[in-house]
Amino acid sequence: MPSIKTITVSLPVAMGKEIEKVAKEEHRTVSELIREAFRRYQSQRNLKDLAAEGKRAAKKKKLTPKDFGGPFQE
């Protein structure tokens, strides 16, 4: 079984050219640039999910920003 999944993506021409330009400037492949972009997207998504989970847990325990102090305090 192959360890690589090939996916075809359609982009506006200008975006495709910009991606190729950035990849060339950074001496990377377009594939690596797209992989990195997706990893960053996933990280942000995971952080948002974690923050939402924390808010739900704090609400369930009836905690307020004052209970946390520091930058959370209003």
N, C-alpha and C positions, 0 to 999 in steps of 0.2 A: 504494500500500500504506500503511495507517495506521501511524503511529509510536507508537500507544498500544495496549496489549493489556489488555482488560478481563477481570478475573478475579472470580468470585463466591466469597466466603468465608463459611462458616457459623461463628458464634461463639456462646458462651453469652451470654444476654441481658445479664448483669451486665458481662461484658467489653466487649460492644458499646457499652453505655452509658458505660463508663469511657473507652473510646477516643474517643467523641464528645465527652465532657466535656473531656478533655485537649486535643483538637484545637481546641475552642472557646476554651479558656483561652489557648492559644498562637496563636490567630488563624490556624490552618492548616486545611487540609482533612484529612479522614480519610485520603484517598488519600496525601497527602504524609507524614502521620504513619506510615502503613504502609510507604511506600517507604523512609523513613529507618530504620525498625526493620529492614527487610530488608537495607539497606546495612550497618548495624552488625553484623547477624548474619553477613553474608558476610565482613566484615572479620575478625571473630573466627574464623570458620572458616578463612580464609586464613592467619591467624597460627598456628593450631593445625597446619595442614598444613605450614607452613614450619618450625615447631618440630620436628615429627616427622621431616621431611626432614633437618634439622640433626642430630638424634639418630642417625639411621641413618648419616649421613656420618661423624660422630664415632666411632661404633661400628666402622664399616668401617676407619677409620684407627687404631683402637685408642687413641683419645684418652680421657682421663678428665677429670673436673671440675678436677682439679689442674692440668692442662695449660692451662686457660683463666684460672685465677686469679680474683681479685676476687670478685664475688657468686656465681660458679659453684663456687668452691672449697668443699669440704666441711669 
